[in-house]
Amino acid sequence: MNKHLASVLTTVNAPYSMQLDAAMLAHCLGDLDLAKQHPGHVSTFLGEVSPLLQVEFAAVHHIPVPDLQAFAAAFSAWSGESYPLAA
């Protein structure tokens, strides 16, 4: 992963003692039940990482943009938070 995308993990992991690697974060973005086990990390990804970087991260991990948007909407409905990609 390039330095630009590595900043995604820095942002997502900064406030938490448990650190997710890129593969685990990508797996969370494809599995709502798993994401619910890491709500802070996922919320930080969807709410604090720019949508452009979210899409770039998803592309690197073979997550189609429509799937990421659907996931963001489902996570938003579950968490009660609003996220740019969920709109």
N, C-alpha and C positions, 0 to 999 in steps of 0.2 A: 504494500500500500504506500502511496506516495505521501510526502510530508503534508501536503494540503489535506488529504483525507485523514491522516493521523491526528490532525487537530480535532476531528470529530470525536475520536475516542478520548482525547484530553478533556474536552468539554463534557462529554457524557459521564466520564468516570470521576471528574474532579471532586464532587461533593461526597463521594461514597468510598468506604473502605474496601468493599468488594468491587473488583475491577472486571469489566467485561472486555474480552478481546473482540476483534472485528467479526469473527465468525459467529460468536455467541450473540452479539448485537444483531447481526443479520438474521440469525435464527429467530430471535425474539420478534423481529419485524415481520416474520411470516407465520407466527404462532401466537394467537391472542392469549391462550392459557399460559404459555411460557412468559409472555410479556407481563402478565399480571403478577408473576413472581419477581419481576424486576421493574416495578412501575416507575420508580424514580429515574432510572436510566432511560427508559423508553420515553417518559414525559420530557426529560431534558433533551433527548434527540429530537423529538417532534416539536418542542416549543422553543428551544434555544439555538439549535443548529439551523442555519439558513436553509430555506427550501431548496435552493440550488445545490448546496452540499448534501442535503438529504437525498436528492435525486441522483447525484453523482455517486454517493456511497451505495445506494441501492443498485445502480447499474453495475458497479464493480462486483457486487455480490449476486448478480443475475436476478434481481427482484424487479419485475416490470413496474413502471410508474403507476399504471392503474391499480395494481395489487397494493403498492405502497399507499396510494390514496385511500383505497378501501380499508386497509389496515388502520390508517390514521383516523378514519371516520369511526370505525368500530372501537378503537381505543378511546377516542374522544367520548363516545356514547357511554362507555364503561366508566371512564374516569371523571366525567363531568367537565373536563377541560376543553378548550377549543384550540385547534392547531391549524396553521395555514394550509397544509395539504389536505385536511379533512373537509375544507369548505367546498 
